[in-house]
């Protein structure tokens, strides 16, 4: 169980880092936060964390879990949950 929690934490951190680097790489300095969608960003971070935890639990790589039917379900469920709470 501890391995799954560590995987979730690391996957969330990696997802946040990857998302922020990709976002800022494609933006000019003066337009850094123009068009930033916090819901999409949180969806990516939380989705990556959940996928990492599932992958660790199942003993698979995150790419395999993302390509399975559960991958899109995780991201859609998180997106809908964030929208439902008004985030």
C-alpha positions as CSV (number, residue, x, y, z in Angstrom):
1,X,0.0,0.0,0.0
2,X,2.9,2.4,0.8
3,X,4.3,1.7,-2.7
4,X,1.0,2.8,-4.3
5,X,0.9,6.0,-2.2
6,X,4.5,6.8,-3.2
7,X,3.6,6.2,-6.8
8,X,0.6,8.4,-6.6
9,X,2.6,11.2,-5.1
10,X,5.5,10.9,-7.6
11,X,3.1,10.7,-10.5
12,X,1.2,13.8,-9.3
13,X,4.5,15.7,-8.9
14,X,5.7,14.5,-12.3
15,X,2.4,15.4,-13.9
16,X,2.5,18.9,-12.4
17,X,6.1,19.5,-13.4
18,X,5.5,18.3,-16.9
19,X,2.4,20.3,-17.3
20,X,3.9,23.5,-16.1
21,X,7.1,23.2,-18.1
22,X,5.0,22.4,-21.3
23,X,2.7,25.3,-20.6
24,X,5.4,27.9,-19.9
25,X,7.6,26.7,-22.8
26,X,4.9,27.7,-25.2
27,X,4.1,31.0,-23.7
28,X,5.8,34.4,-24.0
29,X,6.9,35.9,-20.7
30,X,4.4,38.8,-20.8
31,X,1.5,36.4,-21.5
32,X,2.4,33.8,-18.9
33,X,-1.0,33.3,-17.4
34,X,-3.3,34.4,-20.2
35,X,-5.6,31.5,-21.1
36,X,-4.4,29.3,-18.2
37,X,-7.1,26.8,-17.4
38,X,-6.8,25.7,-13.8
39,X,-9.4,23.0,-14.3
40,X,-7.5,21.4,-17.2
41,X,-4.3,21.7,-15.2
42,X,-5.7,20.0,-12.1
43,X,-7.3,17.4,-14.3
44,X,-3.9,16.5,-15.8
45,X,-2.1,16.5,-12.4
46,X,-4.8,14.4,-10.6
47,X,-5.3,12.1,-13.5
48,X,-1.6,11.5,-13.7
49,X,-1.5,10.7,-10.0
50,X,-4.4,8.3,-10.2
51,X,-3.0,6.6,-13.4
52,X,0.4,6.2,-11.6
53,X,-1.2,4.7,-8.6
54,X,-3.3,2.2,-10.7
55,X,-0.2,1.3,-12.7
56,X,1.8,0.7,-9.5
57,X,-1.0,-1.4,-8.0
58,X,-1.4,-3.5,-11.2
59,X,2.3,-3.8,-11.9
60,X,2.1,-2.2,-15.3
61,X,3.6,0.9,-16.8
62,X,1.5,4.1,-16.8
63,X,1.4,4.1,-20.6
64,X,-0.4,0.7,-20.6
65,X,-2.9,1.9,-18.0
66,X,-3.6,5.1,-20.0
67,X,-4.2,3.1,-23.2
68,X,-6.7,0.9,-21.4
69,X,-10.3,1.9,-21.1
70,X,-9.7,3.1,-17.6
71,X,-7.4,5.9,-18.7
72,X,-10.0,8.1,-20.4
73,X,-12.5,7.2,-17.7
74,X,-10.2,8.5,-15.0
75,X,-9.6,11.8,-16.7
76,X,-13.3,12.4,-17.6
77,X,-14.4,11.5,-14.0
78,X,-11.9,14.0,-12.5
79,X,-12.9,16.7,-15.0
80,X,-16.6,16.2,-14.3
81,X,-15.9,16.2,-10.5
82,X,-14.0,19.4,-10.6
83,X,-16.7,21.1,-12.7
84,X,-19.4,19.8,-10.3
85,X,-17.7,21.5,-7.4
86,X,-17.3,24.7,-9.4
87,X,-13.6,24.7,-9.8
